Amino acid sequence: MTSSQAPKPPQSAPQQPPQTLTGAVTEKKIGKYTVTVERSKCISAASCVAIAPKVFELDEENLARVISQDGNDDEMKLLAAQSCPTAAIIVTDNETGEQVWPPV
């Protein structure tokens, strides 16, 4: 290595998409829709888990959380959100930023 060449910094491992916890809201963005769970509204009905088990799961508190945005297709994510009896799942269109479900 010559004196004009700086050493290369070590490469870090690729980072996973972040899961952001903001208060009681869990959110991850991948695909056409972003699915957000308002955990304070969740009553553990688990209809979201039954419809889109690769996207939602119940945690140790039996509250829904997002485990993967790309586990099921976007239409299944929307259907799962629509099945929630308390409208605890919010679906946002990633292109427009508009809330798709529940209606505003």
SULBELNOR-V367924 format. One record per pair of residues at least 12 apart in sequence whose ideal C-beta (glycine too) atoms are under 8 Angstrom apart, sorted by sequence separation. I is the first residue (numbers start at 0). J is the second residue. D is the distance in Angstrom with one decimal. If there is no record, write none. Layout:
I_J_D + I_J_D
This chain:
16_28_7.2 + 24_36_7.0 + 45_57_5.8 + 54_66_6.6 + 88_100_7.3 + 89_101_7.1 + 16_29_5.9 + 24_37_5.7 + 25_38_6.6 + 53_66_7.5 + 54_67_5.8 + 77_90_5.5 + 23_37_6.8 + 24_38_6.9 + 43_57_6.3 + 53_67_5.9 + 54_68_6.7 + 76_90_6.6 + 86_100_7.9 + 23_38_4.4 + 48_63_6.9 + 86_101_4.3 + 23_39_4.6 + 47_63_5.4 + 54_70_4.7 + 53_70_2.6 + 54_71_5.0 + 43_61_4.3 + 45_63_7.4 + 52_70_7.7 + 53_71_4.9 + 36_55_7.5 + 43_62_6.5 + 51_70_7.0 + 52_71_7.6 + 81_100_6.0 + 34_54_6.4 + 43_63_7.6 + 51_71_4.2 + 63_83_8.0 + 80_100_4.8 + 34_55_7.9 + 41_62_4.6 + 54_75_7.4 + 80_101_7.8 + 41_63_5.0 + 54_76_5.5 + 77_99_6.6 + 77_100_6.2 + 38_62_4.9 + 51_75_4.7 + 55_79_6.3 + 63_87_6.7 + 38_63_7.2 + 50_75_6.2 + 51_76_5.6 + 54_79_6.7 + 63_88_7.2 + 36_62_7.8 + 38_64_7.3 + 36_63_5.0 + 51_78_7.4 + 36_64_5.8 + 50_78_5.5 + 51_79_4.0 + 36_65_5.9 + 50_79_4.1 + 35_65_7.6 + 34_65_5.5 + 47_79_4.2 + 50_82_5.7 + 46_79_7.0 + 47_80_7.0 + 49_82_7.9 + 55_88_7.9 + 34_68_6.4 + 33_68_7.2 + 47_82_6.5 + 32_68_7.8 + 46_82_4.0 + 47_83_5.9 + 46_83_6.2 + 27_65_5.3 + 29_67_7.8 + 30_68_5.2 + 46_84_7.2 + 25_64_5.0 + 26_65_7.1 + 29_68_3.5 + 30_69_5.7 + 44_83_6.9 + 25_65_5.4 + 27_67_7.7 + 28_68_6.8 + 29_69_5.1 + 44_84_5.4 + 27_68_5.2 + 32_73_5.0 + 44_85_7.7 + 47_88_6.0 + 31_73_4.3 + 34_76_5.2 + 42_84_6.9 + 30_73_5.6 + 42_85_5.5 + 32_76_5.6 + 41_85_6.9 + 32_77_6.6 + 34_79_8.0 + 40_85_4.7 + 42_87_7.7 + 30_76_7.8 + 34_80_6.7 + 40_86_6.9 + 41_87_4.6 + 18_65_7.2 + 40_87_3.6 + 39_87_8.0 + 38_87_7.3 + 37_87_4.9 + 36_87_6.1 + 37_88_7.6 + 16_68_7.7 + 36_88_5.7 + 37_89_6.6 + 35_88_7.1 + 36_89_7.9 + 34_88_6.2 + 35_89_4.4 + 34_89_7.5 + 35_90_7.8 + 34_90_5.9 + 35_91_6.9 + 33_90_7.4 + 32_90_5.0 + 33_91_4.5 + 32_91_6.5 + 32_92_6.3 + 33_93_5.7 + 31_92_7.0 + 32_93_6.5 + 31_93_6.1 + 30_93_7.2 + 31_94_7.5 + 28_93_6.3 + 32_99_6.5
